[in-house]
Every structure is written in C-alpha cells, then in structure tokens.
Amino acid sequence: MDESGMPVLGVTVLIEGTKTGTQTDFDGNYSIKASIGKVLIFSYLGMKSEKKLIQNSSLINVIMQEDEESLDEIVVTAMGIERAEKTLGYAVSTVKSADFEEARETDVVQALQGKISGVQITGQGGGVGSSTKITIRGLTRISGNNQPLWVVDGVPISDANDFSDSRTTGSIDYGNRAQDINPDDIESLTVLKGASAAALYGSRASNGVIVVTTKKGKGDGKATITYSSTIRFDSPLLLPDFQNTYGPGNQGIYNEDDGDTVQSASKGWGPAISSGTAYTDLAGNAQTFQANPDIQKDFYNLGSTVSHNFAVSGASNDGKNDYRLSSSHTSVKGILPGSLLNKLNLGLNSGSQLSNKLKSRFSINYINTGIEGAVSKGANDPNVLTSIINRLPRITNIEVLKPWIADDGITQLSPIDEDTNNPYWIVNENHRTSDTERFFGNVSFDYNPVEHLTMLGRVGYDSYNTKHFRSNHVGTLGYLDGNYKDNYISRKQLTLDYLATYDNSFGNFDVTLMAGVQWNEREYEQNGNLGTSLSIPELFSPGNVASNSPTKNYSLKQIFGAFGDFTMTYKKWLTLNATARNDWSSTLPVNGNSYFYPSVALSFVFSDAFNIDKSILSYGKLRTNWANVGGDTTPYQLDYLYYPQTSYYGQFNTAGTFPFNGQIAYSGPNSLPNADLKPENQLNKEIGVELGFFKNRIKIDATYYKNTTTDQIIPLSTPASTGYSTAWTNLGEISNTGFELELGLKVIRSEKFKWNLDANFSTNETIIEDLGDLEQYTLASSFGGLVVAAEEGKSIGLYGNRFARAVDGDGNTIEDQILVNSNGLRFEGDNGRLGNITPDFTMGLTSVFSYKGWRLSTTFDWKQGGILYSQTVGTLRTSGLAAETATDRETLFVDPNTFVDNGDGTYSENTIAIPSVQQYWNSYSSSTIHESNTFDATYIKWRELGLSYSFNKKQLQNIPFTALSLSLQGRNLAIFNTSIPHIDPETNLFGSSSNGGGIEYNGLPSTSSIGLSVKVKF
C-alpha cells in the first residue's frame, strides 16, 4: 500500500538476483514462491524501491513511499538500449501498455492521438484499414520521406503505405503497415523526437523514431493466461447538414413536360418539396416530391469491430527462461456496405539464460490482413462514392436503388445519371481488395565474456507480400467494357547488428562505452497488370481482356553503418553522452556515399547537485543536446534506368504491342539522373527543463528545439524539350522551430480516490529558408491548380485560385476588396497562397479518476489553426443540398463587402443584387475558386472515454480468475470548436506516406465508436 494506506496495483515483486517475480493485484495482494533467506524487491514507477528479507513469516507487508529525489524510470532508447530517464539529455515521451487499454484501438498509431507532445497524427476517414499519418516535429524535407522510423524490440520494420493507383484520382488507401503491430503485445512505446535521441539509428532516424518494446513472460514457474475481448459499434461521427426543403430542378422549377428528369436536373435547386411536384424516380416509378432526410444514414451501415486477444506467458528456472505466446483476431465491418477487414496476429517472444555468460532472445510475429471494399477518394473515377451519396436529391428513397443489377448480370439498374453509377452497383459489383501476409522478428545473443563487458549480436528480418486488386464490372459507367488491375508488392528488410558495451564505475563516475556496426538491406518488388475490356464479365484474367498493360519495378538499397556511444555520469546528477555514426549508402555516388554525423547531450539534475530542499522542488533537471544527421535518397537516381515495354499507343489506330517485328522496347527514366548527388544534412539543437514539485505531484517538462535541413535531394521540374519531366539535384534549406510542454498533475490523492491530469502542448513553425532560384516547389497536387507547395520565406502552404480582387495603382492586390461581375457574382481571380497547412499549435488533455475498483479516463485533442480545402463542402453548396443554401432562397440580396470595377482604375462598393440564390452559390463555391471552400482547420475532438471496473480478490474468490475487469469504451465521440461545415476536419486526401495535406476531396466520413471490453487472467 502507499503512504495513505491505499492499495497499489501493479507493484513488481522480484526475488533478488533472479527474474522470478509477480505483480500486486487491485487490493495490493501478491503471491510468490521463495525460500527463507531470499530477498524480495518491491518496485513501482514514481516510488522508492523496497527490499524485504524473507524470514519465518509467510506474510510480508510493505508501505511504498513516493520517490521525492529522482525519476528512476527506465526508458528504451536507440538500438534497444535501456537508460535511466534522469540521465537523458534529450526529450522522449513514453506510452505504457495500460494506456492502450483505456479505449482499445486496433490501429496503434491512432491510439497515440492527443497523448504525446510534438507529434501530429491525422486519420484518413472511416474506411476500413485506412492509413494514419504521423509526423514528429513537422516536415523536415520538401521531397521524400517525412515519416518516423518504427523499431520493434530493437529492429527496424517497415511502415510503408503502398499505393497502386493515383493518390488523387480514385485514390484507394489500403493502410500503412504500422497498424500490423498488435497493441496488446506492447509493453511500452517510446517516441524519440530529436536527432540526438535517435542518432544511433542513422539517417533513417532523421524524422524521429518510435520504439516499441513488446511484452515478455514473467512469473515463478506457473503459466499466466490472459484473455480479452472487445466489441465496438461504429457510426459516422459527422454527416453533412442537408436542407430538406427543396427538391431537384433549376431556378425553383421542375417540370418533366419540359424535359426535366431527376437524372439531369440540379439536385437541390428545384421547387419546394412541400409542393408535391410529380416526378419519375430513378427506377422509372411515378412519384411525388416527399422529403427523405435520412438518405445518407440509411445508406451507411452500423459498423462493428470485434477483437479477441489471447496470451500465455510465464517464466521458469528462477526467471532464467521466459516465454509469451499471443494470438489476436480482429474483425471489422465498416460503415460502407460491403467493407470488411479481418486481421490475425500471432506472436512469440522467448528468452533463455543459456549459461552464466550467454543469454538469448527470440521473437517472431505473423500477421495476415484481408480488406474488402476499400474506399476510393478524390475525383475523376466512377468509384468515388461519397460524391454520389452526398448529391442524391432530398426526395430520393434509398430503396429505389435496390436492386442494382438486372437478371442478365450486366445491365445496371437505377443509375444516378448518364455518368454516375448506382452506389449499390459500386459496392457490390466493383471490387477493391487487399491481402497482406507479413513476418517480422529477430534473434539475439548477449555474451558476457568478462566482467563489465557485454557483446550483442542480433539478426532482424521483416518481410511482407501484398496483393491489391480492383475491378470494374462490365456495365460500369465510365468503364462500360469493364477492367481490372492487380498489383503484387513485396518488401523485405534484413538488419544485422553487432554491439559491444563496456560498463563500469570509477569512484564518483559511471562510464558506459559502446561500439558497433549495422548492416541494413531493403528490397522492393512490384508486379502488376491492368487489363481492359473484358470478354467474359467477372473473369479477371489476362487472357480475357482486349488489352494488357503490365508493370514491374524493383529496387535494392543497402546501408552499412559504424557507430559509437560514450556516456559518463558524475554522482548520478551530471551525465554527458556523445555519439558518432558513419553510414555508407548504396544510393549515393561511390566517391561520396560516406557521411558522418555526431551528437552530444548533457543532463544536469541540479536539485541533487545543490541539495535543494525537496519539500517544494522535488526534482529539477536541465538538458541540452546538439546533433548532426545525414541523409541519402531512393535507389537508382544516379544513372539511367530503362524499363521494358509491352505496348505502345498512337493516334489514328497506330497502337500496338512489343515485340514488334522481333524487336523489344524499353523506355527511359522520367527523371534525369545526377551522378553528383550529395548527402542531405540536418542540424538539430535542443534545450529542455524537467521540474517536479511537492513530492512530484506537479511535473513539468518543457523543450525548445530548432532543426535545419540543407542539401535536400529533390526532383526539379524540367521543360518537356529536355525529354524528362524532372531532374534530381541538391537544393534548399528548411528549418523547424518548436516548443513542447508536458504537464502532469496528481490533483487528488486520498485513501480511496485519485485524480490525475496530464496535458501536452506543442508548436512547430516550418519555414522554407532557401529554394535556390525556384519561386515555388510543389509537394503534392490536386485538381484545377490546387497544390501543396513550398515558397521561400514561408511555411508549407496551400495554393489555389482565389476570388478576384481590386488592385492599386502599382498593381498590388487590395486584399479586403473582393470584386463581383456585372451580375453581382464573385468570379475567379489569380492563383495564390490560401494559408498554412500546419496548425499553430496542438494540445492534448487526459484525465483519469480512480475510486476503489472504478476507473474513469478521458482524452481530448485540440488542433488550432492551419487551413483545409473541402471539395465535399463545395459540391454540397453548388448542388443546393447544403442547409445554408436553403436560407432566404427567394431573396435577391447584395453580396456584402464586395466591389465593382469601374473600368477606369477605380472601384465602387457593390450595389448589384444577385440574379438568383442558385447562381450565387454556383459562383461562390465553384470548384474553380478554391478560396471559397477553404476553411480554418481548428477543432477540438473528444478522442476517447473509458469507464472500467476491476474486481478485487474477495469478489473473485469463488470463480477461477485471478483478475477480471469490465469496461465501457468510446472513441472519437464528438467534435467541438470547428468552423468547417459538414465534414470532420481531421482528414487528408493524399495518404500517410505523402507530404501533402490540407485537402479533403470526397472522403468517407470518419467514425465514432462505443463498445464493451472484458479482460480476464487465470
């Protein structure tokens, strides 16, 4: 129990000198087999460790005291090295296994939302298995990868987001591979934010590192069986706010005698629905106008997530041998009809003390993931469902769209119009599937030849094979003859580590010296085929199509690194850490493929050094670090790479195939190679302070940092006359400056009741310091000139078409004078900057209440600032379906605060009334004027809520469980403080691996979840 007499759950009880141990239950009780004369060690984070000698009594009670003097938490850092947090000279954040159980999330990345400073996480909507983008301390480069490195048990693994199609035209997001990690296997997750923290991992760690440590077996010889089950129900978090007053038509009129049809008429600009206007529905039935306000709700399913997790773990031979075998199965039924995900995780983690000098550990994970009904986003593709569903007239009876296919198996029934498919045809006849099989794991040996010296050898391997498949049934509007595309992707990664560590104490000095080498090899292979014009419907075979367009890609990348680490601690309160690493990369020129990068970090626990009175300031630490990290590029950018071709296309029926007249053909690269590429360079500086007050009931961790990345390797656009679309070069400088604050409060600590409050706050300013001779560099593009781009002296922003504005005598734009035409309507002006895509700040707040066996936790996530373009909002408004378009529809008003060009260089305040509300919204929200559909991206999201009850030992005495807990859980429960209408502002068109952001284009609604969970041990 603690000093107040309250039982402490989760105290680790170990027999000294062994690995045999257990943990206390909810009532603070424990049971362990140990002989007289042995010593028990009791430890718990934030409390002083206690030792008790076993004598004649079988009952040993311990009062755990809060540790006022130091933070003894052990943190897993680079290369799997464990270090005391008080010795670290850089910022890290750690999430424990219990945090993943508060409101269980199948995607480990989404489970981090709102809980870590300096980390921005963005979901991709409500599609099953869709990816989640994560960046640490902003974008550090304008081209290439900005994602952090994922490391599981010391070994890097892939977090690739493999796209087999365009990221904007019918973009299909099959997810990123970090979601393969089973959250129930995680013991701790540590985010290494700065280059100094991650320097030992080399250039791959320049974007930060996420270190996952998995659970291991514990106990005293008896196996522990753990089972948990969660069922959760998903529904759209936010659907558009539709008007249900007006039906289809134009200018308030719908008359089929004049040729109007529901297929051709504007969707929401017709007469009042209450008029009872006669019309012919999509199935050809005679009807009268009648509002159906729940069209979208009726189309989307009530989704569900069912997860079962099972683990057997234990240890034997005084803890010298341990094991943990786990299995997890997750089944997800999405809100989109026909969308499913099934995932199987199997894991084994086993360690053995082979002798007094040698120990080993083996870990293997198998994951099999299948997705059906993946979501298409963007535009210019007949399978983009959201734009179809949202544009259905408010008189539509969703049942009219069923059935969707005729008895002949080809003819489509009830299409929305001549170019738009029946949504049920899309979800039932056009397939979008993915199947992934993955293995990753490692085997390591620790050898202790002499005292103070340890040698580690480790082999890590990660391999997965994915098949993406999509098809369009014969009869699909846009692809009437049908087609299919299959894509096979294979990624393999081999990592070899050797690390020697010398650890010793010399008087007041503790010294650790490490040296090692690492070999990393990554292989990528892709094979695919696009088959068009099916002869036999639903037979997806190269021999059943009129044309095949196969693709094949391959790359191999190798990095060899040598590194060293020196750590010296004086009197436990001053620690100096220095690292150095040199990498040789296969993707850089032979005479310039070596790059060296050092780091230095200093930690000073001044509260110990100056013997400060602990009654107020319990803990005080200053830390600072400096690091320099290099970077390489993707394979094969140094020389010409040619691709074999199987077909060619020309006008006037000149298409054909290869071989032609016995000749094979190759195409050259689209990018001009550069044999003189240099490594990228990133300089990182950081300073921070950690404070604890009143026995650490108040904790503060503040960090200021600045990163500068130069010589970025980017592809520059080139004139078509060169024969290339881009050319590789070193160019540019980008800086990231930020501040992070983490605050922990133990608000109430009584015998029965506890209240903990944790908050985090982050700012990051990304500035393009230098672009050479370029005015602008495009990171990602959408439609109609809307791009995410970098401009010198500014942050990464969104650029698009703006409203026309007045100009002064010098040709400068007058920002507050928007122009209208002779009809009083706004019109398109110049293309310009719309705003920053990154937030001004992010903040998270987690509150946990505990009372006896009850625990109530909740997390809020706040993003302030940035902008978002929404095509969904624009479509709803121009279609007359958004609620705001029904306001004063009969009133011809003057657009306020607008001006008219007098034609002589002067401007007058507008007095021209709009010709109609329909024309007003068609011009104001036109897809060619991006400014009108761009909004402040601020929001606050109620991220999670968990209410659980853990049964105590007395309550369990008549049932065969050693632990039992029940919980009610919810995720993404509500959105507050958002100025973006109709959609969830947390969205991204481009996927997790793209540097683009700030654009929503017909994305599926995100989901809100609520469910139940049960966990038992026996």
Secondary structure, DSSP 4 states (H G I P E B T S, - for coil): -BTTS---TT-EEEETTSS-EEE--TTS-------TT-EEEEE-TTB--EEEE--S-S-----B-B--S----EEE-GGG-EEEGGG-SS-EEEEEGGGGTTT--SSTTGGGTTSSTTEEEEE--SSTT--EEEEESS-S-SSS--PPEEEETTEEE------SS-SSEEEE----GGGGS-GGGEEEEEEE-SHHHHGGGGGGGTT-EEEEEE----SSSS-EEEEEEEEEEEEES----B--SB-SSBTTB--GGGT--TTTS-SS-SSBGGG--EEE-TTS-EEE----TTHHHHHS--EEEEEEEEEEEEEETTTTEEEEEEEEEEEEE-SSTT-EEEEEEEEEEEEEE-SSSEEEEEEEEEEEEEEESPPEEESSSTT-HHHHHHTS-TT--GGGG-S-B-TTSSPBPS-SBTTB--HHHHHHHS-EEEEEEEEEEEEEEEE--STTEEEEEEEEEEEEEEEEEEEE-TTBTTBTT-EEEEEEEEEEEEEEEEEEEEEEEETTEEEEEEEEEEEEEEEEEEEEEEEEEESSTT---GGGEEEEEEEEEEEEEEEEEEEEEEEEEETTTEEEEEEEEEEEETTS-GGG-EEEEEEEEEEE-HHHHTT--TTTEEEEEEEEEEEEEEE---SS-SS---EEESEE--TTT--EESSBTTB-EEE--SEE--TT---EEEEEEEEEEEEEETTTTEEEEEEEEEEEEEEEEEEEE--GGGT-SEEEEEEEEEEEEEEEEEEEEEEEE-SSEEEEEEEEEEEEEEEEEE-TT-S-EEEEE-STT-EEEE-TTS-SEEEEEEE-EEE-TTS-EEEEEEEB-TTS-B-EEEEEEEEESS-SEEEEEEEEEEETTEEEEEEEEEEE--EEEEHHHHHHHHTT-BGGGGTTTT---B-TTEEEE-SSS-EEE--PBPS-HHHHHHHHT-TT-GGGGEEE--EEEEEEEEEEEE--TTTTTTSS-SEEEEEEEEEEEEEES----SS-S---SS-TTSS--SEE-SPPPPEEEEEEEEEEE-
